[in-house]
Amino acid sequence: MSYLSILTSKNITGLFFISFSTCIKTLQVNRK
């Protein structure tokens, strides 16, 4: 159970980081 929760938390963090970096890239493109 704990192993599954660790995997889920890692996936959520990864998705959040990817979406966050994508938003920053979009903002940088919009600034130009």
ChimeraX attribute file (.defattr): number of C-alpha atoms within 10 A of each C-alpha:
attribute: neighborCount
match mode: 1-to-1
recipient: residues
	/A:1	5
	/A:2	7
	/A:3	7
	/A:4	9
	/A:5	10
	/A:6	11
	/A:7	11
	/A:8	12
	/A:9	11
	/A:10	12
	/A:11	12
	/A:12	12
	/A:13	12
	/A:14	12
	/A:15	12
	/A:16	12
	/A:17	12
	/A:18	11
	/A:19	12
	/A:20	12
	/A:21	12
	/A:22	12
	/A:23	12
	/A:24	11
	/A:25	12
	/A:26	11
	/A:27	11
	/A:28	10
	/A:29	9
	/A:30	8
	/A:31	7
	/A:32	5
